[in-house]
């Protein structure tokens, strides 16, 4: 937390709320509720601590999943990913080997998530950066370039992983994602390696990882 504070990256929830386009967020939450009341209620619960319907910021709500709520910054052409309980993924999914020797994914704490994202960026350079940490250790936001393109097919993604030195790896686990979509390169492990977590960019036709879960093997 000290280094984040020194770099001016500690914010209260109200400060993040002021960055949002409050009316757009309200409208998007309403549309999500109309499409799926259960998901809409869950998303509203997650966004509510950071939502002021009268705020006049630039960030617009564009997506959400079990891990992050995603906003778009049009001026910077970047996405801002908000991680805050009570989402399923805590402050970001982490991959770990349990005391029984079996690997699994669970929601991580802020320190655990920061390691995961740092390992991801070390292995798959995507431009991912720390945006803010909540002053009450209640949320984490990350910034990443906004890419326009298409999802790769499974064969394209597999070929790209192999070209970058990764090999399929199936550790002992009770989770299908870890069993079927995990790769290893040296001391690093990447899981959730699926087309939905990568993109082939329209600008240069390059494949980029954007959201794999990366861990480092314990020594």
C-alpha positions as CSV (number, residue, x, y, z in Angstrom):
1,X,0.0,0.0,0.0
2,X,2.9,2.4,0.7
3,X,4.2,2.4,-2.8
4,X,0.7,2.9,-4.2
5,X,0.2,5.8,-1.8
6,X,3.5,7.4,-2.8
7,X,2.5,7.2,-6.5
8,X,-0.8,8.8,-5.8
9,X,-2.8,5.7,-6.6
10,X,-4.8,5.4,-3.4
11,X,-8.4,6.6,-3.8
12,X,-11.6,6.4,-1.8
13,X,-14.7,4.8,-3.4
14,X,-16.3,8.3,-3.8
15,X,-13.3,9.4,-5.8
16,X,-13.7,6.5,-8.2
17,X,-17.4,7.2,-8.4
18,X,-16.7,10.7,-9.6
19,X,-14.9,9.4,-12.6
20,X,-18.0,7.6,-13.9
21,X,-20.7,8.8,-16.2
22,X,-23.4,8.3,-13.6
23,X,-26.4,8.5,-15.9
24,X,-24.8,6.1,-18.5
25,X,-24.1,3.6,-15.7
26,X,-27.6,3.9,-14.4
27,X,-29.0,3.3,-17.9
28,X,-26.7,0.3,-18.5
29,X,-27.6,-1.3,-15.1
30,X,-31.3,-0.9,-16.0
31,X,-30.8,-2.6,-19.4
32,X,-28.8,-5.4,-17.7
33,X,-31.7,-5.9,-15.2
34,X,-34.2,-6.0,-18.0
35,X,-32.2,-8.7,-19.9
36,X,-31.5,-10.8,-16.8
37,X,-33.0,-9.7,-13.4
38,X,-30.7,-12.0,-11.4
39,X,-27.5,-10.7,-13.1
40,X,-28.8,-7.1,-13.0
41,X,-29.4,-7.3,-9.3
42,X,-25.9,-8.8,-8.7
43,X,-24.2,-6.2,-10.9
44,X,-26.1,-3.4,-9.2
45,X,-25.0,-4.6,-5.8
46,X,-21.3,-4.7,-7.0
47,X,-21.4,-1.3,-8.6
48,X,-23.6,0.5,-6.0
49,X,-20.7,1.5,-3.6
50,X,-19.0,3.3,-6.6
51,X,-22.1,4.8,-8.3
52,X,-23.4,8.3,-8.1
53,X,-26.1,8.8,-10.7
54,X,-25.3,12.5,-10.9
55,X,-21.6,12.1,-11.4
56,X,-20.3,13.6,-14.7
57,X,-17.1,11.6,-15.3
58,X,-16.0,10.0,-18.5
59,X,-16.0,6.3,-17.7
60,X,-18.8,4.2,-19.1
61,X,-20.0,0.8,-18.0
62,X,-19.4,-1.7,-20.9
63,X,-19.1,-5.2,-19.5
64,X,-19.0,-7.4,-16.4
65,X,-18.2,-11.0,-15.4
66,X,-17.7,-13.0,-12.3
67,X,-14.3,-11.3,-11.7
68,X,-14.4,-7.7,-12.8
69,X,-16.8,-4.9,-13.8
70,X,-15.4,-3.1,-16.9
71,X,-15.5,0.5,-17.8
72,X,-14.3,2.4,-20.9
73,X,-12.2,5.5,-20.8
74,X,-12.7,7.2,-24.2
75,X,-10.0,9.8,-23.8
76,X,-7.3,7.3,-23.0
77,X,-8.8,4.5,-25.2
78,X,-8.3,2.1,-22.2
79,X,-10.6,-0.1,-20.2
80,X,-10.7,0.2,-16.4
81,X,-11.4,-3.1,-14.6
82,X,-13.0,-2.8,-11.2
83,X,-12.4,-5.7,-8.7
84,X,-14.4,-5.5,-5.5
85,X,-16.2,-8.0,-3.4
86,X,-19.0,-9.3,-3.4
87,X,-18.0,-10.4,-6.9
88,X,-17.2,-14.1,-7.2
89,X,-13.5,-13.5,-7.9
90,X,-12.7,-11.3,-4.9
91,X,-9.9,-8.9,-6.0
92,X,-9.0,-11.3,-8.9
93,X,-8.9,-15.0,-9.4
94,X,-5.7,-16.7,-8.3
95,X,-4.4,-20.2,-9.0
96,X,-2.7,-22.1,-6.2
97,X,-1.7,-25.6,-5.1
98,X,-3.6,-26.6,-1.9
99,X,-2.2,-28.4,1.1
100,X,-3.5,-31.6,-0.5
101,X,-1.3,-31.0,-3.6
102,X,-4.3,-30.3,-5.9
103,X,-4.5,-27.1,-7.9
104,X,-7.5,-24.8,-8.0
105,X,-8.8,-21.3,-8.7
106,X,-10.3,-19.1,-6.0
107,X,-10.9,-15.4,-5.3
108,X,-7.8,-13.7,-4.1
109,X,-6.9,-10.9,-1.7
110,X,-5.5,-7.7,-2.9
111,X,-1.8,-8.8,-2.4
112,X,-2.5,-12.2,-4.0
113,X,-4.2,-10.5,-7.0
114,X,-1.4,-8.0,-7.5
115,X,1.1,-10.9,-7.7
116,X,-1.2,-12.7,-10.2
117,X,-1.5,-9.6,-12.4
118,X,2.2,-8.8,-12.2
119,X,3.0,-12.4,-13.3
120,X,0.5,-12.1,-16.1
121,X,2.1,-8.9,-17.4
122,X,5.6,-10.4,-17.1
123,X,4.6,-13.4,-19.2
124,X,2.1,-11.7,-21.6
125,X,2.9,-8.1,-22.1
126,X,-0.5,-6.4,-22.6
127,X,-0.1,-2.9,-21.2
128,X,-1.9,-3.8,-17.9
129,X,-1.3,-1.2,-15.2
130,X,-2.4,-0.5,-11.7
131,X,-5.0,2.3,-11.8
132,X,-6.0,2.7,-8.1
133,X,-6.2,0.9,-4.8
134,X,-9.1,1.6,-2.5
135,X,-8.1,3.6,0.6
136,X,-10.0,1.1,2.8
137,X,-8.5,-1.8,0.9
138,X,-12.0,-2.3,-0.4
139,X,-11.4,-2.3,-4.2
140,X,-8.7,-2.5,-6.9
141,X,-8.8,-1.1,-10.4
142,X,-6.5,-1.9,-13.3
143,X,-6.1,-0.2,-16.6
144,X,-5.5,-2.0,-19.9
145,X,-5.5,-0.8,-23.6
146,X,-8.8,-1.1,-25.4
147,X,-8.3,-3.6,-28.2
148,X,-10.5,-3.9,-31.3
149,X,-10.5,-7.2,-33.0
150,X,-11.8,-10.8,-32.9
151,X,-11.4,-13.7,-30.6
152,X,-8.9,-16.4,-31.9
153,X,-10.1,-19.9,-32.5
154,X,-8.8,-22.6,-30.3
155,X,-6.2,-23.8,-32.9
156,X,-4.9,-20.3,-33.3
157,X,-4.5,-19.8,-29.6
158,X,-2.8,-23.2,-29.1
159,X,-0.3,-22.5,-31.9
160,X,0.5,-19.0,-30.4
161,X,1.1,-20.5,-27.0
162,X,3.4,-23.1,-28.3
163,X,5.3,-20.5,-30.4
164,X,5.8,-18.5,-27.2
165,X,7.4,-21.5,-25.4
166,X,4.3,-22.7,-23.5
167,X,3.3,-26.4,-23.2
168,X,0.0,-27.9,-22.1
169,X,0.1,-28.9,-18.5
170,X,-2.6,-30.9,-16.6
171,X,-1.9,-30.7,-12.8
172,X,-3.8,-32.6,-10.2
173,X,-7.1,-30.7,-9.8
174,X,-10.8,-31.0,-9.2
175,X,-11.6,-28.1,-11.5
176,X,-12.3,-28.6,-15.2
177,X,-10.7,-25.3,-16.3
178,X,-7.4,-26.1,-14.6
179,X,-7.4,-29.7,-15.9
180,X,-8.2,-28.7,-19.5
181,X,-6.9,-25.1,-20.1
182,X,-3.6,-24.9,-18.3
183,X,-0.1,-24.3,-19.8
184,X,3.3,-24.1,-18.3
185,X,6.6,-22.4,-19.2
186,X,9.4,-22.8,-16.8
187,X,8.3,-21.7,-13.4
188,X,5.1,-20.0,-14.6
189,X,1.7,-21.5,-15.0
190,X,-1.2,-20.0,-17.0
191,X,-4.7,-21.2,-16.8
192,X,-8.1,-20.1,-18.2
193,X,-6.3,-20.0,-21.5
194,X,-9.4,-19.8,-23.6
195,X,-10.3,-17.7,-26.8
196,X,-12.5,-15.5,-24.7
197,X,-9.5,-14.3,-22.8
198,X,-7.4,-13.3,-25.9
199,X,-7.8,-11.2,-29.0
200,X,-6.4,-10.8,-32.5
201,X,-6.2,-7.1,-32.9
202,X,-7.6,-5.5,-36.0
203,X,-4.8,-2.9,-36.2
204,X,-1.9,-5.4,-36.6
205,X,-3.4,-8.9,-36.7
206,X,-1.4,-9.9,-33.7
207,X,-2.8,-12.3,-31.0
208,X,-2.7,-10.9,-27.5
209,X,-3.5,-12.4,-24.2
210,X,-5.7,-10.1,-22.1
211,X,-7.0,-12.1,-19.1
212,X,-5.2,-15.4,-18.3
213,X,-4.7,-16.4,-14.7
214,X,-1.0,-16.8,-14.1
215,X,0.8,-18.2,-11.1
216,X,4.4,-19.0,-10.2
217,X,5.4,-22.5,-9.1
218,X,6.5,-22.5,-5.4
219,X,10.2,-23.1,-4.8
